[in-house]
């Protein structure tokens, strides 16, 4: 069961999503984790540090985390089933919340025209969507995402986040 205390938001930057189950990616599948929690300051951290950060939280949220991010964390762990069960116990998926708050309209055409991707839900909420990805961070800091280690990304990103010490 999750620990008592705070809630942590997170997002993962990964290799191509299509490679989650079939492999074929260069380097680790999960490249970088971004988190936000008390006191509301976003932080970058090496992906292998994310499970410990989540374990300290009461709950965690993110967009499509039950459809992708949690699966990626579980599949990269030593015990995928136990990791998945633990992950689900504290997960709050904002895509599922959006589908409940704004249910898909009639499917008379066989599909709904409603969109629930991160940027579409951000528009519904009147907030900014996803603003950067690993490739953009790598370009900004002169590195190639295929060869950039989480430590190098983290060190390079201190200026991107605005101050030293923002890496986990």
N, C-alpha and C positions, 0 to 999 in steps of 0.2 A: 504494500500500500504506500502511496506517496507520503512524504514527510509533511508535517504541519508547517504553516508559515505562508510563504509568498507564492505568486503565480509567475511563471516565466514564459515569455513568448520566444519563438525561435523559427529560423528558416535555415535550410541547407542549400549549399551550392554543390552540385554533383556533376559527374560525367553525364552523358546523354541518358535520359530516363529509359529509353529503349534497351539500354545495356544493363539494367538492374538485374534481370534474370538470366541474360545470355552472356554477359561479360564482354570482353573485347575492348575495354577502355584502357587508356594509358594511365598509370598511377592509380592511387586509391579511388574508389567510386565516390565516396563522400570527400569533397575537397576542403570545405570550409563551413563553419557554423556561425551564424549571427544570432545573438540573443538580446532580449530586452527584459528587464525586470526592475525591481526596486533599485535605484531611485528613478528609473525611466531612462537610463542612459544606454544606448545600443552599444554592444561590444562584439568584436570578432574573436573567435577562439578556434583553436585546432579542433577538428571534428572529433578526435578521440577523447576530448575533454567534455563533450556535450552530455553523455550519459551521467557522469558524476554531477554536473550542474543540474540536470533534471531531477536527479535523486534527492537533491537538497530542497526541491520545490514541492509545494502542496499539489500543484497542477501545472500543466503546460498547454500552450495553445499555439496554433499556426494554421495556415491555409492548406487544406488537403493533407494534413499530417497522418490521417488514418488511411489515406489512399496511396501515399508515396513515402513521405519522410520517415514515418514509423517503420514501414517495411524495410526501407534502406538501412536504418539503424539495427533492426532485428537481424537482417540477413548478413550484416557485417560483424555481428557479435559471435561469441563462442557458443552460445545457446540461443538460437533464434526464437524458439517457442517461448521460453521463459522471458526473454527480452520483450517479445511482442505482447505477452500477457501483462507484464509489468507496465509497458508503455501505454497500453490501452486504459489501464486503471487511472491514469491521471490526465489523459488526452482530452482536449477540447478543440474540435476541428471547426474552424470558422467557415469552411465551405458548407458543412452540414448545418451549422447554425443559420447561415444565409438561406439555405434551401427550406428550412423550417419557417423562417420569418417572411421570406418571399417565395412561396411555393411555385413550382413550375406551372405555367398556364396550360390550358387544354392541349392535348396531343392529337388533335383531329388530323393533322398532317403526318402523324407517326413520330413526331419529335417536337420538343419544346423549343421555342425561339429564345428562351431565357438563357443567359450565360452566367456561370458561377465561378469563372476563373478569378484569380486574385485581383487583377485590374478591374474587372467588371463589378465585383463586390465592393471594391474601394470606391468606385464611382457612385454606387448606390448609397454608400455611407458618407459621401462627400469628402473623402480623404485621398491622399496620394497613394498610388499603387506601388508596385515594385519599382524601385528607382535605380538599381544597379545589379549586375551579375558578376560572376567571377572573371569573365573575359574582360569586362569593362574595368574592373579593379586592376587586373593584370596589365592591361594596356596603359592605364593611367600611371602605373608605377614601373613600367618598362620590363615587365616579366611576361613569360609565356605560361598560360594556365596549365599546360601539360607538364611542365618541368618545375613549376613553382610549388614548393612544399608549404604546408600550413604555417610553419614558422616564418618563412620568408614573406608570405602574404601578410601575416600578422604584423611583422616588423614594418613592412612597406605601408600597411594601411594605417599606421598611427597618424600620419599626416592627413590621410583621407578622412579619418574620424575627427581630426582636429586637435588631438592631444595625445601625448605619450601615455602608455598604461591602459589603453582601451582594449587591448587584446587580453583574452582570458588565459 
